[in-house]
Amino acid sequence: ETGTIEYWWDYYNKTEFNGKLGPVGFGLTRSKSTDGYYEHYPGTKRKCRIVIAKACFEDEDLLCGTILHEMIHQYQYEVLGRKCNHDAVFCSMARKMERKYKFRVR
């Protein structure tokens, strides 16, 4: 269903990450201090998780930008084998997506 984390994750996995991202769990938070976060569990079979603040659902651009932000972290970890941070690779990917979609990703 349009507007869900699952819908946008699947859409962006296909269009921005060429389907390279593996299965992920999703969660919600009521946190007012963050829009979202990415969790992974090294050395376990547990799926990684993208958690989005409920407030993001009030603004689709904010929701999509937050999902893309966390997906870049997933890409850093799964595809590049790097730590999840806001390094030059992250910033480059985020800026490219911001130009394309006209909403904030960083």
ABEGO torsion letter per residue (X at the ends): XBGBAAAAAAAAAAAAAGGABBBBBBBBBABAABAEBBBBBBGBABBBBBBBBAAAAABAAAAAAAAAAAAAAAAAAAAAGBBBBBBAAAAAAAAAAAAAAGBBAX
